[in-house]
Amino acid sequence: MNFAHMMKQAQQVQSRIGAVQEQLANTDFTGTAGGGAVSITLSGKGTAKAVKLDKSVVVAEDSEMLEDLILAAINDAGAKKEAATAEAMKGAMGGLNLPPGLSLPF
């Protein structure tokens, strides 16, 4: 492969990656736990934006259960964000034939 051609492809991919990163930063990811009794919405930048609790899980005597559900919902939202990011980046990298072990962004 011609080095100049590879550099041109890399510049195109960098441009696509920038667009994907901007799109993901403006996307919200909602994670749930307890069959939907707890939901947490994270921004694409990972900032918590919303918490929704079903009244059935707000029991003063069992705060540990609620804490566990909140953590599970946060982790679920984070996992959805990571999966969307990986998929979007895979699409942005399409067409660039990098040598094994080399990936963008550098």
C-alpha positions in Angstrom: 0.0 0.0 0.0 1.2 3.5 -0.9 2.2 5.5 2.2 0.6 8.7 0.8 -2.6 6.8 0.2 -2.6 5.4 3.7 -2.0 8.9 5.2 -5.0 10.2 3.2 -7.1 7.4 4.5 -6.0 8.1 8.0 -7.0 11.8 7.7 -10.4 10.8 6.5 -10.8 8.4 9.4 -9.7 11.1 11.8 -12.4 13.3 10.4 -15.0 10.6 10.8 -13.8 9.8 14.3 -14.2 13.5 15.3 -17.8 13.5 14.0 -18.6 10.3 15.8 -17.2 11.6 19.1 -19.3 14.7 18.8 -22.4 12.7 18.0 -21.7 10.4 21.0 -21.1 13.4 23.3 -24.6 14.6 22.5 -26.3 11.2 23.1 -27.9 10.1 26.3 -27.6 6.5 27.6 -30.1 5.1 30.0 -29.4 2.1 32.2 -31.9 0.2 34.3 -32.0 -2.2 37.2 -34.7 -4.0 39.2 -36.8 -4.7 36.1 -36.9 -0.9 35.3 -37.6 0.2 38.9 -34.4 2.2 38.8 -33.2 4.1 35.8 -30.1 6.3 35.4 -29.4 8.5 32.4 -25.8 9.4 31.5 -24.7 11.9 28.9 -22.3 10.8 26.3 -19.6 12.4 28.4 -20.5 10.2 31.3 -22.2 12.9 33.4 -25.3 11.7 35.3 -28.4 13.6 34.0 -31.4 11.9 35.5 -32.4 9.4 38.2 -35.8 7.8 38.3 -36.9 5.6 41.2 -40.1 3.6 41.4 -41.7 4.1 44.8 -41.6 0.4 45.4 -37.8 0.5 45.8 -37.7 3.5 48.1 -37.9 1.7 51.5 -36.0 3.3 54.3 -35.4 0.0 56.0 -33.7 -1.4 52.9 -31.4 1.3 51.7 -28.7 -1.2 50.7 -31.0 -2.7 48.1 -31.7 0.7 46.6 -28.0 1.5 46.6 -27.2 -1.7 44.8 -30.0 -1.0 42.2 -28.6 2.5 41.6 -25.1 1.1 41.1 -26.4 -1.6 38.7 -28.3 1.0 36.7 -25.2 3.3 36.4 -23.1 0.3 35.3 -25.8 -0.7 32.8 -25.8 2.9 31.3 -22.0 2.9 31.2 -22.0 -0.4 29.4 -24.5 0.8 26.8 -22.3 3.9 26.3 -19.2 1.8 25.9 -20.9 -0.5 23.4 -22.3 2.3 21.4 -18.8 4.0 21.3 -17.1 0.8 20.2 -19.6 0.2 17.5 -19.5 3.8 16.2 -15.7 3.8 16.2 -15.7 0.5 14.3 -17.9 2.1 11.7 -15.7 5.2 11.5 -12.6 3.1 10.9 -14.3 1.3 8.0 -12.2 1.1 4.9 -8.8 1.8 6.6 -6.6 -1.2 6.3 -4.1 -0.7 9.2 -1.3 -3.1 9.8 -2.0 -5.6 12.6 -1.6 -4.1 16.1 -1.9 -0.5 14.8 -5.1 1.4 15.6 -6.5 5.0 15.6 -6.6 7.3 17.3 -2.8 7.0 17.8 
